[in-house]
Amino acid sequence: MAAKKSAAVPRPVKKTEYEIKFATTDAQKGWRDLVATIRNPMAEAWDFLTRTPMTMTPTNYRLKGDLGTVHRNGASHERWQHKPTAKGTARIWFYVHEHTVFLEQVHTSHPNETK
């Protein structure tokens, strides 16, 4: 079977990298919207999340309090927040299970829960 000429080639993940998956359809929509508006920072966010998603930085950290835990499929996970740009208002909420980063919420502007 011949491939479509316009089909995108997915970036292969190195064995040492994390795989990224959408945990919700809303996260998928938010990701698409952010890529459309801030493409270069989102490419850098992809690189960061596949390589070092649980590294504490000024733009990547665990959420606190009630927001600090997400429950999925009967398990609890630490919820992290990643800011694609240092001064922007976009936020990516994610959790890590085994060697996969699950994008749970992708906000195009600062979420009210953390204001």
N, C-alpha and C positions, 0 to 999 in steps of 0.2 A: 504494500500500500504506500503510495506516495504521500509525503508530508505536505501540508499547506505551506506555500512560500512565505506567508505572512505570520506563521505561527512563531510565537516568542520562544526563545531558547532559555529554559530555566537555569539559573546559576547553580552549579553543583556545589554541594556542601562538603567541605573537607571533613575527614574523620574526627578531627579535633574540634570542629565547630558544632554549634547547636543548630537544630532545624527550627524554623519558624512556622507556626500554624495559627490560623484564626480559631479562636474559641467561640466566637459569635459572628453572626452575619453583620451586626452593627459595626464590629471591629473591622471587618473586611471593607465596608463602605467608608468608614472613617479613614482607613489606610489609603484607599483609592483617592479620596478627596485631598488628603495631605500630599500624596505623591503629585497630584495635579497642580498643587499650589507651591510646594516647597520641595521640589524633586531632589536637589543635591543634599540637603540635610536629611532627607528620608533615606537616601542611599547610604549616608554615613550612619544613620540609625540602624539600618539593616546590618551593616558591617559590625557595629558595636554589639548588637543583640545576638548575632551569630557567634561572636568570639568571646565576649566577656559580659554576659547579661547580668551577672550578680556582683559586679564590681561597683563599689560605692564611689560616686563622683558628684560634683555639684548638679549635674543634670541626670543622674541615675541613682535612685535610692529607694529603700523600702517605704511604703506608706505606713502610717501609724494609726493606733487606735482601732476602731471598728473597720476602717478601710484597709487595715494591714493584713487581713486574711481573706482569702477567697475559697469557697467550698465548691468542688467539682467532683462529680462521680463518687461521692462518699468520702472524699479525702480533703484535707485542708492544705492550702499552699500559701506561702508568703506572697503578698501582692506588691509589686514594684511599680515605680513610675519612671518613665524616661521622657525627657524633654528633648525633642529633635533640635531645637535651637535654644541657646542660653537665654535670650531675651524674648522669645516668642511665647505665645500662650498655649500652643498645641501640647497635648500630653498623650502618652501611650501607657496604658496600664496592662501589666502582663504578669504571668507567673511561670515558673519553670518546673517541669516534671521530667525527671530523668534527664534526657539530653534534648529536650524540646522546649522552646519558648512559645507559650500560648498567649497570643494577643487577645486580651479579654475586652478591653475598651480602648478605642482610639478617638480622642477628642480633638476637634479642630480648633477649639478655644478652651480656656481654663475651665475645668469642670467645677460646678458649684459646690460639690462636696468638699473640695479642698481649699475653698476661698476663705 
